[in-house]
Amino acid sequence: MNIFVKIVRNGHMAPGKLADAELHFTGGELDGLRLIGFSIWARKDGTGQNVTFPARQFTTNGQRRSFLLLRAISDPASQDRLRDFILQAYRAHDQQLEKAASA
């Protein structure tokens, strides 16, 4: 199975939101499927970007909370690896846009 990241930009994003990202699967049991709901944000301190994972919001005791839909089974570092994978795809996408704009 192969996984690639599709970066999706549009002009109607929240302040600080840079792009949405989707995971596209080819081969194996997930062939032809995509997992949506990832977002790439500029960090508030200006030191780079962050990725949020798909989540469902709910309210309990009057407080709004989020339940992550993609969770680590045993190693929390697996989420960091996925976050890095998505950020690498975002940076590559940005470089392609810059090259196209300068050509």
Buried (B, 14 or more C-beta within 10 A) or exposed (E): EEBEBBBEBEEEBEEEBBBBBBBBBEEEEBEEEEBEBBBBBBEEEEEEBBBBBBBEEEEEEEEEEEEEEBEEEEEEEEBEEBBEBBBEBBBEBBEEEEEEEEE
